[in-house]
């Protein structure tokens, strides 16, 4: 029996993001996948690629998900989420 030195491939945050976006497109409007893909897309615009991709990697390893949240309400952001968090 021959053993191969195989390293486990951990998906990058970008790969995880792309996987969720593809699932959203495949399952379509109204699906759970579409809803989560939309949350990730909004998080990307709020926090930027680096932070969202890091959060996705952490979420993948801990079984958590990203959610949109509100910091202290202000007149500037009104009722729009302004941060991404793990839940």
N, C-alpha and C positions, 0 to 999 in steps of 0.2 A: 504494500500500500504506500502510495506516494503522497506526501503532504505538500500542499502549495501554500506559500506564504501570502495569504490574502488579508488585506486590511479592510476593515469595515468602512464603507463609504457613508459618511454623515453628510446629509444634504446641506448645502449652503442656504442661507436665508433667501437668496435670490431664487434658488431652485424650488424652495418650499413655496414662496410667493407665486412663482409661475405655475406650480402644480395646482394651487388653489384657484388661480385665475382660469386655468384650463378646465377644471371641474365646474366652475361657475358657468362658463360658456357651454359646456357639454350638457349640463342639467337645466339651464335656462332660467328665465325670469320667474321669480316666485319660489324657487327651490332654496333649501337651506344652504347649499353650496354657493348659490348666487348671492344670497344675503351676506355670507361670510366673506366672499370675494370682494363685495362692495365695501365692507368694513375695512378690509386690508387696503383697498385702494384709497379710501379716505384717510386711513392712518398714514399711508405713504405721503400724502399731500400735507398732512399736519406735522408729522415728525421727521420726514425725510427718509431716504433709502437706508442709510447706515443704521439708524436706530430701529426701524421696523424690521430689517433683516436680522438684526441681533435678537430682537424680541421673538421673531419667528423661530430662530434656532433654539432659544431658551424654551419657548412654548412646546416645540417638538420633543425636546428632551424631558420635559416635566409633565406632559399631558395637559397643558393649559392652552388657552386660546387668547387671542388679542381682542380687546373691546375698546370702544371709544368712550371717553370719560370727559368730565367737565372739571376744570380747576375752579377756583373761587369765581363766582359769577361777577361779571362786570358789564358795563354798558358797551364795551368794545366787541365782545364776542357774542353777546345776546344769548341765544339758546342753541348755538352750534357747539358740538364737541370740540375741544381744543387740545386733547392729548390722547395717546394710546397707552393702554395698560394691559397687563396679563391678568386673566381671571381663571 
